């Protein structure tokens, strides 16, 4: 799993977890990431979290992702958590998220490849 703080189109910070070998198809991750967002960038920032997997014919294919940020970057649970985090600075705000699947439409709109080298 990888997480990146992105502001004004640039990756400001990134973190990742150790690789795991899931033994089941529906894996649950319980991870915490901590980023400091400059106040001047709060409206132009988001946190992208991605989960990657390997297959016998590919390395690091993107399985799913969630974006946390203001309305331009996120919706649903990602927007909900971002709103709580912004309203309570210096407080840990946890939330479970379901991942969105990656598809060609996302590829075109974000100009990113379906791999885990996006950040």
N, C-alpha and C positions, 0 to 999 in steps of 0.2 A: 504494500500500500504506500502511495506517495501523496504528500500534501504540499502545496505551494501557495505562498502569498504573492498575489499578482496585483500590481498597482500601475496605472497608466501604461499598460501593455508590457511591463517589465517584471520579471520574477525577482522579488526582493529577498525572499527566503524560501527554503524548501527543506522538507524532512521526509524520511521514509522509515518504514519498519523493517524488521528482519523478515526474510522470506520464510514462508511456512508451506508445508505440504498438506493440503486439506485431505481429510479422509472421507469426506462426504460432499455431496453436490451443493447443498445449501449451507454455506459457511457464514458464521457470525464473527465479526471483528469487534473487539472492544479496545479501541485505541484512543489516545488523547494527544492532540497536537496543540502547541502554544505558539502564537505569533504576536508580535507587537506591531500594530498598524499605526504609522504616523498620523496624527490628527488631521493634517492637511490633505491626506490621501484617502480618508475614510469613505468618501463618496465615489472614489474612482478605484476602489480596491475590491478584491474578492479572494476567497480561498478555494482552490480547486483540489479535490481529493479524488484519487483514482486507484482502482484495484486492477492489477495486471495478472496475467497467467501465461503459462507456457503450454504449448502443445508439442506433439512429436514433429510438426513441420514448421513451427514458428517460435520465436522468442519474444517475450514481453508484449503480447497482444493485450489491448485494453479490454477488460471485461465490463467495467462500468465506472461511473463517476458521479459525484455530487458537487455542486457549486454552492458556496455560501457567500452571500453578499447582498448589496442593495438591489432593488428591482431590475435594474438593467442587466445584472449578472446572474440573478437567482430568482427562484420562485418556490412556492411550497415550503417544505421543511427547511431548506437552505436559507430562504429569506426570513423565515420565522426565527431561526437560531441567530442569524446575523443581527436582526432587530433587537433581540434580547441582549446580545453581547455588547452592542453599541450603547444600549440604555444602562448597562451595568459595567462600566469599565473596571478593570483590575479584579473582576470576579470570574471564576470558572463557570461556564455555561455549557452543560452537556446535553446532547440530544442524539437519539438513534435515528439514522437515516437509511432509507432504501436507496440503492444505486439506480441511476438511470442507465439504460443500455446505450451503447454507442452505435450510431447508424450513419449512412452516407449523407443524410441531410445535415447532421451535426458536422460532418467532415467539411461540407461545402461552406456552411455558415461560419465555422470557426477557423477554417484554413489549417486544420491540424490533421495529421495522419492518425490512423487507428493503431497507435502503438504507445508505448510507455516512455518514449523519449520526448514527449511534449513539454516536459519541464524537469 
